[in-house]
Amino acid sequence: PGDEVEVEFDMPEGCKARDVEVKIRNSHVLVKINGRTLVNDELLNRCDPDVSRWEIRGTRLVLVLQKEAGSTIPWPNVFVKDCKT
């Protein structure tokens, strides 16, 4: 429990997997749909890009980010920008 976090995005009607670009790195995520950047931000916690994944669930794009093995740091927010005031 608490080892992964899911982030969901609405997808435009008719959007397919081929219209989605996702790059998951240890400390950064890029998400584009139809060439439009939705996220290009640093992660608050490091993830394991080999286990993390994305999938389409109905009309939603879902990122499933798996914490790096051994990490005990809480993940109250996913992206650094969400912590800045």
DRENTORKOL-3810 file (N, C-alpha, C; in nm, 4 decimals):
REM DRENTORKOL-3810
@n.u->0.0823; n.v->-0.1199; n.w->0.0000; ca.u->0.0000; ca.v->0.0000; ca.w->0.0000; c.u->0.0861; c.v->0.1255; c.w->0.0000
@n.u->0.0447; n.v->0.2240; n.w->-0.0795; ca.u->0.1189; ca.v->0.3479; ca.w->-0.0855; c.u->0.2424; c.v->0.3427; c.w->-0.1731
@n.u->0.2646; n.v->0.2301; n.w->-0.2410; ca.u->0.3828; ca.v->0.2178; ca.w->-0.3252; c.u->0.3603; c.v->0.2674; c.w->-0.4669
@n.u->0.2338; n.v->0.2946; n.w->-0.5014; ca.u->0.2067; ca.v->0.3482; ca.w->-0.6332; c.u->0.0990; c.v->0.4548; c.w->-0.6225
@n.u->0.0984; n.v->0.5397; n.w->-0.7228; ca.u->-0.0021; ca.v->0.6457; ca.w->-0.7296; c.u->-0.0537; c.v->0.6512; c.w->-0.8726
@n.u->-0.1823; n.v->0.6800; n.w->-0.8866; ca.u->-0.2427; ca.v->0.6918; ca.w->-1.0191; c.u->-0.2785; c.v->0.8373; c.w->-1.0458
@n.u->-0.2531; n.v->0.8803; n.w->-1.1691; ca.u->-0.2890; ca.v->1.0145; ca.w->-1.2137; c.u->-0.3758; c.v->0.9971; c.w->-1.3382
@n.u->-0.4921; n.v->1.0608; n.w->-1.3391; ca.u->-0.5860; ca.v->1.0444; ca.w->-1.4497; c.u->-0.6037; c.v->1.1745; c.w->-1.5274
@n.u->-0.6191; n.v->1.1586; n.w->-1.6583; ca.u->-0.6423; ca.v->1.2712; ca.w->-1.7483; c.u->-0.7607; c.v->1.2380; c.w->-1.8372
@n.u->-0.8459; n.v->1.3384; n.w->-1.8629; ca.u->-0.9541; ca.v->1.3212; ca.w->-1.9596; c.u->-0.8935; c.v->1.3185; c.w->-2.0991
@n.u->-0.9450; n.v->1.2289; n.w->-2.1818; ca.u->-0.9005; ca.v->1.2217; ca.w->-2.3208; c.u->-1.0101; c.v->1.2771; c.w->-2.4113
@n.u->-0.9710; n.v->1.3463; n.w->-2.5174; ca.u->-1.0717; ca.v->1.3962; ca.w->-2.6121; c.u->-1.1463; c.v->1.2805; c.w->-2.6784
@n.u->-1.2665; n.v->1.3068; n.w->-2.7187; ca.u->-1.3476; ca.v->1.2054; ca.w->-2.7859; c.u->-1.2751; c.v->1.1546; c.w->-2.9109
@n.u->-1.2748; n.v->1.0251; n.w->-2.9302; ca.u->-1.2122; ca.v->0.9644; ca.w->-3.0476; c.u->-1.0616; c.v->0.9454; c.w->-3.0367
@n.u->-1.0032; n.v->0.9862; n.w->-2.9255; ca.u->-0.8586; ca.v->0.9745; ca.w->-2.9066; c.u->-0.8200; c.v->0.8272; c.w->-2.8891
@n.u->-0.7124; n.v->0.7880; n.w->-2.9512; ca.u->-0.6623; ca.v->0.6501; ca.w->-2.9452; c.u->-0.5231; c.v->0.6483; c.w->-2.8815
@n.u->-0.4748; n.v->0.5299; n.w->-2.8517; ca.u->-0.3420; ca.v->0.5147; ca.w->-2.7908; c.u->-0.2335; c.v->0.5773; c.w->-2.8778
@n.u->-0.2507; n.v->0.5711; n.w->-3.0088; ca.u->-0.1486; ca.v->0.6277; ca.w->-3.0986; c.u->-0.1398; c.v->0.7803; c.w->-3.0881
@n.u->-0.2438; n.v->0.8440; n.w->-3.0294; ca.u->-0.2456; ca.v->0.9890; ca.w->-3.0126; c.u->-0.1803; c.v->1.0327; c.w->-2.8812
@n.u->-0.1351; n.v->0.9354; n.w->-2.8034; ca.u->-0.0816; ca.v->0.9619; ca.w->-2.6703; c.u->0.0694; c.v->0.9408; c.w->-2.6693
@n.u->0.1401; n.v->1.0349; n.w->-2.6067; ca.u->0.2846; ca.v->1.0206; ca.w->-2.5858; c.u->0.3103; c.v->1.0355; c.w->-2.4357
@n.u->0.3690; n.v->0.9336; n.w->-2.3760; ca.u->0.4016; ca.v->0.9366; ca.w->-2.2332; c.u->0.5473; c.v->0.8966; c.w->-2.2169
@n.u->0.6216; n.v->0.9773; n.w->-2.1426; ca.u->0.7600; ca.v->0.9443; ca.w->-2.1073; c.u->0.7708; c.v->0.9498; c.w->-1.9558
@n.u->0.8016; n.v->0.8356; n.w->-1.8976; ca.u->0.8155; ca.v->0.8267; ca.w->-1.7521; c.u->0.9620; c.v->0.8023; c.w->-1.7206
@n.u->1.0204; n.v->0.8942; n.w->-1.6442; ca.u->1.1582; ca.v->0.8805; ca.w->-1.5991; c.u->1.1584; c.v->0.8768; c.w->-1.4466
@n.u->1.2731; n.v->0.8515; n.w->-1.3859; ca.u->1.2812; ca.v->0.8414; ca.w->-1.2397; c.u->1.2190; c.v->0.9611; c.w->-1.1684
@n.u->1.2447; n.v->1.0807; n.w->-1.2202; ca.u->1.1997; ca.v->1.1999; ca.w->-1.1477; c.u->1.1224; c.v->1.2980; c.w->-1.2366
@n.u->1.0755; n.v->1.2515; n.w->-1.3519; ca.u->1.0087; ca.v->1.3425; ca.w->-1.4447; c.u->0.9066; c.v->1.2670; c.w->-1.5291
@n.u->0.7959; n.v->1.3341; n.w->-1.5609; ca.u->0.6923; ca.v->1.2750; ca.w->-1.6460; c.u->0.6520; c.v->1.3766; c.w->-1.7535
@n.u->0.6371; n.v->1.3268; n.w->-1.8751; ca.u->0.5856; ca.v->1.4049; ca.w->-1.9874; c.u->0.4622; c.v->1.3330; c.w->-2.0408
@n.u->0.3531; n.v->1.4068; n.w->-2.0560; ca.u->0.2297; ca.v->1.3513; ca.w->-2.1118; c.u->0.1788; c.v->1.4468; c.w->-2.2191
@n.u->0.1609; n.v->1.3923; n.w->-2.3397; ca.u->0.1028; ca.v->1.4689; ca.w->-2.4504; c.u->-0.0122; c.v->1.3882; c.w->-2.5092
@n.u->-0.1188; n.v->1.4592; n.w->-2.5408; ca.u->-0.2315; ca.v->1.3983; ca.w->-2.6111; c.u->-0.2597; c.v->1.4845; c.w->-2.7330
@n.u->-0.2587; n.v->1.4216; n.w->-2.8495; ca.u->-0.2779; ca.v->1.4926; ca.w->-2.9767; c.u->-0.1793; c.v->1.6085; c.w->-2.9908
@n.u->-0.0565; n.v->1.5893; n.w->-2.9443; ca.u->0.0472; ca.v->1.6912; ca.w->-2.9562; c.u->0.0404; c.v->1.8019; c.w->-2.8520
@n.u->-0.0625; n.v->1.8010; n.w->-2.7689; ca.u->-0.0793; ca.v->1.9038; ca.w->-2.6642; c.u->-0.0189; c.v->1.8528; c.w->-2.5344
@n.u->0.0732; n.v->1.9297; n.w->-2.4768; ca.u->0.1387; ca.v->1.8895; ca.w->-2.3522; c.u->0.0455; c.v->1.9131; c.w->-2.2343
@n.u->0.0154; n.v->1.8044; n.w->-2.1615; ca.u->-0.0668; ca.v->1.8149; ca.w->-2.0418; c.u->0.0203; c.v->1.8237; c.w->-1.9169
@n.u->0.1316; n.v->1.7495; n.w->-1.9175; ca.u->0.2247; ca.v->1.7494; ca.w->-1.8046; c.u->0.3661; c.v->1.7390; c.w->-1.8592
@n.u->0.4524; n.v->1.8225; n.w->-1.8045; ca.u->0.5955; ca.v->1.8145; ca.w->-1.8330; c.u->0.6611; c.v->1.8651; c.w->-1.7051
@n.u->0.6650; n.v->1.7775; n.w->-1.6036; ca.u->0.7004; ca.v->1.8243; ca.w->-1.4703; c.u->0.7826; c.v->1.7222; c.w->-1.3926
@n.u->0.8501; n.v->1.7752; n.w->-1.2928; ca.u->0.9318; ca.v->1.6945; ca.w->-1.2023; c.u->0.8405; c.v->1.6268; c.w->-1.0998
@n.u->0.8711; n.v->1.5013; n.w->-1.0683; ca.u->0.7960; ca.v->1.4273; ca.w->-0.9677; c.u->0.8454; c.v->1.4622; c.w->-0.8279
@n.u->0.7538; n.v->1.4641; n.w->-0.7319; ca.u->0.7892; ca.v->1.4893; ca.w->-0.5926; c.u->0.8694; c.v->1.3721; c.w->-0.5362
@n.u->0.8365; n.v->1.2517; n.w->-0.5789; ca.u->0.9023; ca.v->1.1305; ca.w->-0.5333; c.u->0.9601; c.v->1.0589; c.w->-0.6555
@n.u->1.0647; n.v->0.9839; n.w->-0.6372; ca.u->1.1220; ca.v->0.9098; ca.w->-0.7500; c.u->1.0385; c.v->0.7851; c.w->-0.7767
@n.u->1.0226; n.v->0.7538; n.w->-0.9049; ca.u->0.9480; ca.v->0.6341; ca.w->-0.9415; c.u->1.0385; c.v->0.5377; c.w->-1.0168
@n.u->0.9914; n.v->0.4169; n.w->-1.0321; ca.u->1.0627; ca.v->0.3149; ca.w->-1.1082; c.u->1.0017; c.v->0.3111; c.w->-1.2482
@n.u->1.0700; n.v->0.3683; n.w->-1.3472; ca.u->1.0112; ca.v->0.3757; ca.w->-1.4813; c.u->0.9948; c.v->0.2396; c.w->-1.5477
@n.u->1.0667; n.v->0.1382; n.w->-1.5007; ca.u->1.0537; ca.v->0.0048; ca.w->-1.5599; c.u->0.9242; c.v->-0.0642; c.w->-1.5172
@n.u->0.8697; n.v->-0.0243; n.w->-1.4033; ca.u->0.7472; ca.v->-0.0850; ca.w->-1.3517; c.u->0.6268; c.v->0.0078; c.w->-1.3715
@n.u->0.6526; n.v->0.1377; n.w->-1.3727; ca.u->0.5451; ca.v->0.2351; ca.w->-1.3944; c.u->0.4923; c.v->0.2195; c.w->-1.5366
@n.u->0.3661; n.v->0.2592; n.w->-1.5558; ca.u->0.3043; ca.v->0.2370; ca.w->-1.6868; c.u->0.1903; c.v->0.3366; c.w->-1.7081
@n.u->0.1345; n.v->0.3327; n.w->-1.8272; ca.u->0.0135; ca.v->0.4100; ca.w->-1.8553; c.u->-0.0826; c.v->0.3200; c.w->-1.9291
@n.u->-0.2105; n.v->0.3517; n.w->-1.9164; ca.u->-0.3138; ca.v->0.2733; ca.w->-1.9842; c.u->-0.4346; c.v->0.3630; c.w->-2.0090
@n.u->-0.5182; n.v->0.3185; n.w->-2.0996; ca.u->-0.6418; ca.v->0.3904; ca.w->-2.1284; c.u->-0.7557; c.v->0.3117; c.w->-2.0666
@n.u->-0.8351; n.v->0.3817; n.w->-1.9845; ca.u->-0.9533; ca.v->0.3223; ca.w->-1.9211; c.u->-1.0743; c.v->0.4039; c.w->-1.9655
@n.u->-1.1428; n.v->0.3519; n.w->-2.0637; ca.u->-1.2583; ca.v->0.4250; ca.w->-2.1172; c.u->-1.2123; c.v->0.5536; c.w->-2.1840
@n.u->-1.2533; n.v->0.6668; n.w->-2.1284; ca.u->-1.2160; ca.v->0.7966; ca.w->-2.1844; c.u->-1.1084; c.v->0.8654; c.w->-2.1000
@n.u->-1.0374; n.v->0.7870; n.w->-2.0197; ca.u->-0.9348; ca.v->0.8415; ca.w->-1.9307; c.u->-0.7982; c.v->0.7797; c.w->-1.9611
@n.u->-0.6965; n.v->0.8648; n.w->-1.9590; ca.u->-0.5582; ca.v->0.8185; ca.w->-1.9651; c.u->-0.5120; c.v->0.8098; c.w->-1.8201
@n.u->-0.4604; n.v->0.6934; n.w->-1.7796; ca.u->-0.4208; ca.v->0.6724; ca.w->-1.6408; c.u->-0.2718; c.v->0.6388; c.w->-1.6349
@n.u->-0.1975; n.v->0.7201; n.w->-1.5592; ca.u->-0.0572; ca.v->0.6895; ca.w->-1.5299; c.u->-0.0540; c.v->0.6145; c.w->-1.3987
@n.u->0.0186; n.v->0.5044; n.w->-1.3947; ca.u->0.0381; ca.v->0.4300; ca.w->-1.2709; c.u->0.1874; c.v->0.4372; c.w->-1.2403
@n.u->0.2215; n.v->0.5210; n.w->-1.1434; ca.u->0.3617; ca.v->0.5454; ca.w->-1.1088; c.u->0.3986; c.v->0.4647; c.w->-0.9853
@n.u->0.4956; n.v->0.3789; n.w->-1.0012; ca.u->0.5419; ca.v->0.2910; ca.w->-0.8936; c.u->0.6626; c.v->0.3549; c.w->-0.8257
@n.u->0.6562; n.v->0.3688; n.w->-0.6922; ca.u->0.7704; ca.v->0.4240; ca.w->-0.6182; c.u->0.8940; c.v->0.3392; c.w->-0.6397
@n.u->1.0107; n.v->0.4054; n.w->-0.6334; ca.u->1.1367; ca.v->0.3329; ca.w->-0.6390; c.u->1.1449; c.v->0.2370; c.w->-0.5214
@n.u->1.2030; n.v->0.1211; n.w->-0.5413; ca.u->1.2159; ca.v->0.0203; ca.w->-0.4356; c.u->1.2866; c.v->0.0803; c.w->-0.3147
@n.u->1.2329; n.v->0.0524; n.w->-0.1972; ca.u->1.2955; ca.v->0.0980; ca.w->-0.0739; c.u->1.2607; c.v->0.2390; c.w->-0.0329
@n.u->1.1863; n.v->0.3118; n.w->-0.1148; ca.u->1.1510; ca.v->0.4497; ca.w->-0.0809; c.u->1.0486; c.v->0.4517; c.w->0.0314
@n.u->1.0764; n.v->0.5312; n.w->0.1330; ca.u->0.9819; ca.v->0.5457; ca.w->0.2446; c.u->0.9252; c.v->0.6869; c.w->0.2490
@n.u->0.9577; n.v->0.7668; n.w->0.1499; ca.u->0.9096; ca.v->0.9048; ca.w->0.1443; c.u->0.7618; c.v->0.9047; c.w->0.1067
@n.u->0.6789; n.v->0.9752; n.w->0.1834; ca.u->0.5364; ca.v->0.9828; ca.w->0.1475; c.u->0.5170; c.v->1.0543; c.w->0.0134
@n.u->0.4039; n.v->1.0303; n.w->-0.0493; ca.u->0.3744; ca.v->1.0892; ca.w->-0.1793; c.u->0.2431; c.v->1.1678; c.w->-0.1675
@n.u->0.2432; n.v->1.2801; n.w->-0.0886; ca.u->0.1190; ca.v->1.3556; ca.w->-0.0692; c.u->0.0720; c.v->1.4252; c.w->-0.1967
@n.u->0.1657; n.v->1.4604; n.w->-0.2829; ca.u->0.1376; ca.v->1.5176; ca.w->-0.4143; c.u->0.2252; c.v->1.4442; c.w->-0.5144
@n.u->0.1844; n.v->1.4450; n.w->-0.6387; ca.u->0.2614; ca.v->1.3738; ca.w->-0.7407; c.u->0.3711; c.v->1.4635; c.w->-0.7993
@n.u->0.3363; n.v->1.5864; n.w->-0.8284; ca.u->0.4292; ca.v->1.6755; ca.w->-0.8970; c.u->0.4796; c.v->1.7863; c.w->-0.8050
@n.u->0.6054; n.v->1.8234; n.w->-0.8225; ca.u->0.6687; ca.v->1.9277; ca.w->-0.7419; c.u->0.5891; c.v->2.0574; c.w->-0.7505
@n.u->0.5412; n.v->2.0927; n.w->-0.8696; ca.u->0.4696; ca.v->2.2197; ca.w->-0.8872; c.u->0.3459; c.v->2.2283; c.w->-0.7992
@n.u->0.2863; n.v->2.1136; n.w->-0.7622; ca.u->0.1681; ca.v->2.1137; ca.w->-0.6776; c.u->0.2013; c.v->2.1441; c.w->-0.5326
@n.u->0.3279; n.v->2.1418; n.w->-0.4959; ca.u->0.3709; ca.v->2.1695; ca.w->-0.3595; c.u->0.4112; c.v->2.3142; c.w->-0.3406
@n.u->0.4345; n.v->2.3840; n.w->-0.4480; ca.u->0.4799; ca.v->2.5225; ca.w->-0.4400; c.u->0.3596; c.v->2.6144; c.w->-0.4200
@n.u->0.3785; n.v->2.7138; n.w->-0.3343; ca.u->0.2685; ca.v->2.8072; ca.w->-0.3078; c.u->0.2998; c.v->2.9426; c.w->-0.3660
END
